[in-house]
Amino acid sequence: MAIEEQDAAAASRIVTTNSGLVIGAAMVVANVANYGFQIVAGRFLTVEEYGLLAGFMAVVTVITVATSSLQTTVARAIAAEECHEDGHVIDGLTRSSMLVGGLFVLATLAASPLASRFFNIGSLPLILLGVYVLPSALDSIALGRLQGLHRFTGMAVYSCAQAIAKVAIATIVMAAGLRATGLVAGLILSCAIVALGGLYASRHAGSIEVHALDPDVRRAFAAFTMFWFMLGADVLFARAFFEDTDAGLYGAASVLGKAVLWIPAVVAQLIFPRLASGSKRGESVADLAVRAVAVVGVVVSTSVLALYFLGEQLFRSLYGERYVGAADTAWKIGLAVAPLALVNLLIQHFLARQQGHFLGAMLMIVVIEIGALYLGPKTDDFYALVIAIAGTLLLFVMVPTHAWRRHLPRRRPAG
């Protein structure tokens, strides 16, 4: 009986203690490097140029998350033992992903003249952003292999390598006198180099021979693209409609405000293979899900409070005196995106079960958010409010009806 209780407790853990320590340390290094990239850029660029870079990075984030549909597909296939044992560096999914990525680059070339006018940037950065799809896809496949194998320590080290390479390239580019466009080009180079290394290191995971347009990939692509577009649309619209200086301050506030989602995003990645394998075997993952929600709630609450009380000191220390005005907006953005931390967990849950019933409602809410950002007041507070309403509405829609009923007061029968 004691052994069964220990096994149940272990099954409900997100990671083991030793793995958790390694992952935690690696995550700290990766986040310091990721924010080091932003800080290096903020120190070298003017506030106006930083606003431009923030717009680029919002697109990079959307692309990264869109291609993470490949990571989810690979991780689920490996965790559910639906891959071929004869592992290859370049399997069927990788080849088809490169083909789809190449078509996306061509589409970007065609759309760049019109898009550059709307977002007030040149065509070259947009073309480079289109090219970024290719290394980002390779990066996601490498991460998916490690995630599906439950090699979370290797996954954390790999993420560290990507982050450190990014900040190293950024430092070199800035020292060479190149500006925001040069940073995007450097990001493509660093991502490609580390991704190729990750593919080779994870080649024994097994071959995934599904196509890049397989239903699982399309489902995850739609979910993650809309999810992260909800997070990044405000920065794009700020770049389009705010004054250059205001756009730069909003971009900096967005970076630290949305940082509250980093640890919840890691938690979601850690539990996904367990959700996928549990769904395949018909096992309950309720205890694991409760632990994940608790961790996310504590982390997000603590992060928002830190931004509220220490925001000015953080911006002064990290970005410099020019960005102190972003502190009042950062904690509001952090509070606004809090519901989306739980939405991310729900997305992982449904994708592990190969369900996509929530996508229609999600699309409707994204359209409403875009309309509000476009038509509403062009202020920091309004943009944060739009994100908060969209996230809360999506969370309410995605939670199954029977789950809400459990917490609603029950009517007693008359008489």
C-alpha positions as CSV (number, residue, x, y, z in Angstrom):
1,M,0.0,0.0,0.0
2,A,2.8,2.4,0.9
3,I,4.6,1.6,-2.4
4,E,1.4,2.3,-4.3
5,E,1.0,5.7,-2.5
6,Q,4.6,6.6,-3.4
7,D,4.1,5.6,-7.0
8,A,1.0,7.8,-7.2
9,A,2.8,10.7,-5.6
10,A,5.7,10.3,-8.0
11,A,3.3,10.2,-11.0
12,S,1.7,13.5,-9.9
13,R,5.1,15.3,-9.7
14,I,5.9,17.5,-12.6
15,V,9.6,16.6,-12.5
16,T,11.9,14.8,-10.0
17,T,13.8,16.9,-7.4
18,N,17.2,16.5,-9.1
19,S,15.9,17.2,-12.5
20,G,14.0,20.2,-11.2
21,L,17.2,21.7,-9.8
22,V,19.0,21.3,-13.0
23,I,16.1,22.6,-15.1
24,G,15.7,25.5,-12.7
25,A,19.3,26.5,-12.9
26,A,19.3,26.2,-16.7
27,M,16.1,28.2,-16.9
28,V,17.6,31.0,-14.9
29,V,20.6,31.1,-17.2
30,A,18.4,31.0,-20.3
31,N,16.1,33.7,-19.1
32,V,19.1,35.9,-18.1
33,A,20.5,35.4,-21.6
34,N,17.2,36.1,-23.3
35,Y,16.6,39.3,-21.4
36,G,20.3,40.1,-21.8
37,F,19.5,40.2,-25.6
38,Q,16.7,42.8,-24.9
39,I,18.9,44.8,-22.5
40,V,21.9,44.9,-24.8
41,A,19.6,46.1,-27.6
42,G,18.0,48.7,-25.2
43,R,21.4,50.0,-24.2
44,F,22.7,50.4,-27.7
45,L,19.6,51.5,-29.5
46,T,17.6,54.7,-29.1
47,V,14.2,54.4,-27.6
48,E,12.6,54.9,-31.0
49,E,14.8,52.1,-32.5
50,Y,14.0,49.9,-29.6
51,G,10.3,50.3,-30.5
52,L,11.1,49.0,-34.0
53,L,13.0,46.0,-32.6
54,A,10.1,45.3,-30.2
55,G,7.8,45.0,-33.2
56,F,10.3,42.6,-34.9
57,M,10.5,40.5,-31.7
58,A,6.8,40.3,-31.5
59,V,6.7,38.8,-35.0
60,V,9.6,36.5,-34.0
61,T,7.6,35.3,-31.0
62,V,4.6,34.5,-33.2
63,I,6.8,32.6,-35.6
64,T,8.5,30.7,-32.9
65,V,5.3,29.7,-31.3
66,A,3.7,28.9,-34.6
67,T,6.5,26.5,-35.4
68,S,6.2,25.0,-31.9
69,S,3.3,23.1,-33.4
70,L,6.0,20.9,-34.8
71,Q,7.5,20.5,-31.3
72,T,4.1,19.4,-29.9
73,T,3.6,16.9,-32.7
74,V,7.0,15.4,-32.3
75,A,6.8,15.2,-28.5
76,R,3.3,13.6,-28.6
77,A,4.3,11.1,-31.2
78,I,7.4,10.0,-29.2
79,A,5.6,10.0,-25.8
80,A,2.8,7.9,-27.3
81,E,5.3,5.6,-29.1
82,E,4.0,6.5,-32.5
83,C,7.4,7.0,-34.2
84,H,9.8,4.7,-36.1
85,E,12.8,3.4,-34.2
86,D,15.3,4.0,-37.0
87,G,16.1,7.6,-36.1
88,H,17.4,9.9,-38.7
89,V,18.7,13.5,-38.4
90,I,16.4,14.5,-41.2
91,D,13.1,12.6,-41.1
92,G,9.9,13.0,-43.1
93,L,8.4,15.7,-40.8
94,T,11.6,17.7,-41.1
95,R,11.7,17.5,-44.9
96,S,8.1,18.6,-45.3
97,S,8.6,21.4,-42.7
98,M,11.4,22.8,-44.8
99,L,9.2,22.7,-47.9
100,V,6.4,24.5,-46.1
101,G,8.8,27.0,-44.7
102,G,10.2,27.7,-48.1
103,L,6.7,28.5,-49.4
104,F,6.2,30.8,-46.4
105,V,9.4,32.7,-47.4
106,L,8.0,33.2,-50.9
107,A,4.7,34.5,-49.5
108,T,6.6,36.9,-47.3
109,L,8.5,38.3,-50.3
110,A,5.2,38.9,-52.0
111,A,3.5,40.5,-49.0
112,S,6.4,42.6,-47.8
113,P,5.7,45.8,-49.8
114,L,2.2,46.2,-48.4
115,A,3.1,45.0,-44.9
116,S,6.1,47.4,-44.7
117,R,3.8,50.4,-45.3
118,F,1.3,49.4,-42.6
119,F,3.8,48.7,-39.9
120,N,6.1,51.6,-40.8
121,I,9.2,49.5,-41.4
122,G,11.3,48.5,-44.4
123,S,10.9,45.4,-46.6
124,L,14.2,43.8,-45.7
125,P,13.3,43.2,-42.0
126,L,10.1,41.5,-43.1
127,I,11.9,39.3,-45.5
128,L,14.4,38.3,-42.8
129,L,11.5,37.5,-40.5
130,G,10.1,35.2,-43.2
131,V,13.4,33.4,-43.5
132,Y,13.4,32.9,-39.7
133,V,10.7,30.3,-40.1
134,L,13.2,27.8,-41.4
135,P,15.6,27.7,-38.4
136,S,12.7,28.1,-36.0
137,A,11.1,25.0,-37.5
138,L,14.3,23.0,-37.0
139,D,14.6,24.3,-33.5
140,S,11.1,23.2,-32.6
141,I,11.7,19.7,-34.0
142,A,14.9,19.3,-31.9
143,L,13.1,20.5,-28.8
144,G,10.2,18.1,-29.5
145,R,12.5,15.1,-29.7
146,L,14.0,15.9,-26.3
147,Q,10.6,16.7,-24.8
148,G,9.1,13.5,-26.0
149,L,12.0,11.5,-24.5
150,H,11.5,13.2,-21.2
151,R,15.1,14.4,-21.5
152,F,14.2,17.7,-19.7
153,T,17.7,18.3,-18.5
154,G,19.0,18.1,-22.1
155,M,16.0,20.3,-23.2
156,A,17.0,22.9,-20.6
157,V,20.7,22.9,-21.7
158,Y,19.6,23.2,-25.3
159,S,17.4,26.2,-24.5
160,C,20.4,27.7,-22.7
161,A,22.6,27.3,-25.8
162,Q,20.0,29.0,-27.9
163,A,19.6,31.9,-25.5
164,I,23.4,32.4,-25.0
165,A,24.1,32.2,-28.7
166,K,21.4,34.9,-29.3
167,V,22.9,37.3,-26.8
168,A,26.4,36.6,-28.0
169,I,25.4,37.4,-31.6
170,A,23.5,40.5,-30.5
171,T,26.6,41.8,-28.7
172,I,28.8,41.3,-31.8
173,V,26.2,42.9,-34.1
174,M,25.8,45.9,-31.8
175,A,29.5,46.3,-31.4
176,A,29.8,46.3,-35.2
177,G,27.5,49.3,-35.4
178,L,24.5,47.4,-37.0
179,R,21.0,48.2,-35.8
180,A,17.7,46.5,-35.4
181,T,17.7,44.8,-38.9
182,G,21.2,43.4,-38.1
183,L,19.9,41.9,-34.9
184,V,17.2,40.0,-36.8
185,A,19.8,38.7,-39.2
186,G,22.0,37.6,-36.3
187,L,19.1,35.9,-34.6
188,I,18.5,33.8,-37.7
189,L,22.1,32.8,-37.8
190,S,22.4,31.8,-34.1
191,C,19.1,29.9,-34.1
192,A,20.1,27.9,-37.2
193,I,23.5,26.9,-35.9
194,V,22.2,25.7,-32.5
195,A,19.1,24.0,-34.1
196,L,21.3,21.9,-36.4
197,G,23.3,20.8,-33.5
198,G,20.2,19.9,-31.6
199,L,18.8,17.8,-34.5
200,Y,22.0,15.8,-34.6
201,A,22.2,15.3,-30.9
202,S,18.5,14.1,-30.8
203,R,18.7,11.9,-33.9
204,H,18.2,8.7,-31.9
205,A,14.7,9.7,-30.8
206,G,13.0,8.1,-33.7
207,S,11.7,9.2,-37.1
208,I,8.4,11.1,-37.4
209,E,7.1,10.4,-40.9
210,V,3.9,12.5,-40.7
211,H,3.7,15.5,-43.0
212,A,4.0,19.1,-41.8
213,L,0.4,19.6,-42.7
214,D,-0.9,16.6,-40.7
215,P,-4.0,17.2,-38.6
216,D,-2.0,17.2,-35.4
217,V,0.4,19.8,-36.7
218,R,-2.4,22.0,-38.1
219,R,-4.3,21.8,-34.8
220,A,-1.3,22.8,-32.8
221,F,-0.3,25.4,-35.3
222,A,-3.7,27.1,-35.2
223,A,-3.8,27.0,-31.4
224,F,-0.3,28.3,-30.7
225,T,-0.3,30.9,-33.4
226,M,-3.6,32.5,-32.2
227,F,-2.5,32.2,-28.6
228,W,0.8,34.0,-29.1
229,F,-0.7,36.5,-31.6
230,M,-3.0,37.5,-28.7
231,L,0.1,38.2,-26.7
232,G,2.1,40.0,-29.4
233,A,-0.6,42.0,-31.3
234,D,-0.5,44.9,-28.9
235,V,3.2,45.5,-29.6
236,L,2.6,45.4,-33.3
237,F,-0.3,47.9,-33.1
238,A,1.7,50.1,-30.7
239,R,4.5,50.3,-33.3
240,A,1.9,51.2,-36.0
241,F,-0.1,53.8,-34.0
242,F,1.9,55.1,-31.1
243,E,4.6,57.8,-31.3
244,D,8.0,56.3,-31.8
245,T,9.1,57.1,-28.2
246,D,5.9,55.8,-26.7
247,A,6.1,52.6,-28.8
248,G,9.6,52.0,-27.5
249,L,8.5,52.4,-23.9
250,Y,5.5,50.1,-24.5
251,G,7.8,47.5,-26.1
252,A,10.1,47.5,-23.0
253,A,7.1,47.3,-20.7
254,S,5.8,44.4,-22.7
255,V,9.1,42.5,-22.4
256,L,9.1,42.5,-18.6
257,G,5.3,42.4,-18.2
258,K,4.9,39.3,-20.3
259,A,7.9,37.7,-18.6
260,V,5.5,36.4,-16.0
261,L,4.6,33.7,-18.5
262,W,8.0,32.2,-18.9
263,I,7.9,29.8,-16.0
264,P,4.3,28.8,-16.7
265,A,5.3,28.1,-20.3
266,V,8.1,25.8,-19.0
267,V,5.6,24.0,-16.7
268,A,3.3,23.4,-19.7
269,Q,6.1,21.9,-21.7
270,L,7.2,19.7,-18.8
271,I,3.8,18.2,-18.3
272,F,2.8,17.7,-22.0
273,P,4.5,14.3,-22.6
274,R,2.8,13.0,-19.4
275,L,-0.5,14.3,-20.7
276,A,0.0,12.7,-24.1
277,S,1.1,9.3,-22.7
278,G,-1.7,9.4,-20.1
279,S,-4.3,10.2,-22.7
280,K,-3.0,7.3,-24.9
281,R,-3.3,4.8,-22.0
282,G,-6.6,6.3,-20.6
283,E,-4.9,7.3,-17.3
284,S,-6.0,10.1,-15.1
285,V,-3.7,13.2,-14.9
286,A,-5.9,15.2,-12.5
287,D,-3.3,15.3,-9.7
288,L,-0.6,16.5,-12.2
289,A,-2.9,19.1,-13.6
290,V,-3.8,20.5,-10.1
291,R,-0.1,20.8,-9.2
292,A,0.7,22.5,-12.5
293,V,-2.2,25.1,-12.0
294,A,-0.9,25.7,-8.4
295,V,2.6,26.4,-9.6
296,V,1.4,28.7,-12.3
297,G,-0.8,30.6,-10.0
298,V,1.9,31.2,-7.4
299,V,4.5,32.2,-10.0
300,V,2.3,34.6,-11.9
301,S,1.0,36.3,-8.7
302,T,4.5,36.7,-7.3
303,S,5.9,38.1,-10.6
304,V,3.1,40.7,-10.9
305,L,3.7,41.9,-7.4
306,A,7.4,42.2,-8.0
307,L,6.7,44.3,-11.1
308,Y,4.3,46.5,-9.1
309,F,6.7,47.2,-6.2
310,L,10.1,47.0,-8.0
311,G,9.3,48.0,-11.5
312,E,11.1,51.3,-11.6
313,Q,14.3,49.9,-10.0
314,L,14.2,47.0,-12.6
315,F,13.9,49.3,-15.6
316,R,16.5,51.7,-14.2
317,S,19.0,48.9,-13.6
318,L,18.3,46.9,-16.7
319,Y,17.4,49.4,-19.4
320,G,18.6,52.7,-18.0
321,E,16.9,55.9,-16.9
322,R,15.3,56.5,-20.3
323,Y,12.9,53.5,-19.8
324,V,11.7,54.2,-16.2
325,G,8.4,55.5,-17.6
326,A,7.6,51.9,-18.7
327,A,7.4,50.6,-15.1
328,D,3.8,51.7,-14.6
329,T,2.7,49.8,-17.7
330,A,4.7,46.7,-17.1
331,W,2.8,45.4,-14.0
332,K,-0.5,46.1,-15.8
333,I,0.6,44.0,-18.7
334,G,1.7,41.3,-16.4
335,L,-1.7,41.3,-14.6
336,A,-3.5,41.4,-18.0
337,V,-1.7,38.2,-19.4
338,A,-2.2,36.2,-16.1
339,P,-5.3,34.4,-17.4
340,L,-3.4,33.3,-20.5
341,A,-1.0,31.3,-18.3
342,L,-3.9,29.0,-17.5
343,V,-5.1,29.1,-21.1
344,N,-1.7,27.8,-22.2
345,L,-2.1,24.8,-19.8
346,L,-5.5,24.1,-21.2
347,I,-4.2,24.2,-24.8
348,Q,-1.5,21.6,-23.9
349,H,-4.2,19.4,-22.3
350,F,-6.5,19.5,-25.3
351,L,-3.7,19.0,-27.8
352,A,-2.4,16.0,-25.8
353,R,-5.9,14.5,-26.3
354,Q,-5.8,15.5,-30.0
355,Q,-8.8,17.8,-29.5
356,G,-9.4,21.1,-31.3
357,H,-13.0,22.0,-30.4
358,F,-11.9,25.3,-28.8
359,L,-10.2,26.7,-32.0
360,G,-13.4,28.4,-33.4
361,A,-14.0,30.3,-30.2
362,M,-10.4,31.2,-30.0
363,L,-10.4,32.6,-33.5
364,M,-13.5,34.7,-32.7
365,I,-11.8,36.2,-29.6
366,V,-8.6,37.0,-31.5
367,V,-10.7,38.9,-34.1
368,I,-12.4,40.8,-31.3
369,E,-9.0,41.7,-29.8
370,I,-7.6,42.9,-33.1
371,G,-10.7,45.0,-33.7
372,A,-10.5,46.6,-30.2
373,L,-6.8,47.4,-30.6
374,Y,-7.4,48.9,-34.0
375,L,-10.5,50.9,-33.3
376,G,-10.1,51.8,-29.6
377,P,-8.0,54.4,-27.8
378,K,-4.3,54.2,-28.5
379,T,-3.1,54.2,-24.9
380,D,-1.1,51.8,-22.8
381,D,-3.9,51.2,-20.3
382,F,-6.5,50.4,-22.9
383,Y,-4.1,48.0,-24.7
384,A,-3.5,46.2,-21.3
385,L,-7.3,46.1,-20.7
386,V,-8.0,44.6,-24.1
387,I,-5.5,41.8,-23.4
388,A,-7.0,41.1,-20.0
389,I,-10.6,40.9,-21.3
390,A,-9.5,38.7,-24.2
391,G,-7.6,36.3,-22.0
392,T,-10.3,36.1,-19.4
393,L,-13.0,35.4,-22.0
394,L,-10.9,32.7,-23.6
395,L,-10.2,31.0,-20.3
396,F,-14.0,31.0,-19.5
397,V,-14.8,29.5,-22.9
398,M,-12.1,26.8,-22.8
399,V,-12.8,25.4,-19.4
400,P,-15.3,22.5,-19.8
401,T,-18.8,23.3,-18.8
402,H,-18.9,20.5,-16.2
403,A,-15.9,22.0,-14.5
404,W,-17.7,25.3,-14.0
405,R,-20.8,23.5,-12.7
406,R,-18.7,21.9,-9.9
407,H,-18.0,25.3,-8.4
408,L,-21.5,26.9,-8.9
409,P,-23.9,26.8,-6.0
410,R,-26.5,24.1,-6.4
411,R,-30.2,24.9,-6.1
412,R,-32.0,22.9,-3.5
413,P,-35.3,21.3,-4.6
414,A,-38.4,23.2,-3.6
415,G,-40.2,22.0,-0.6
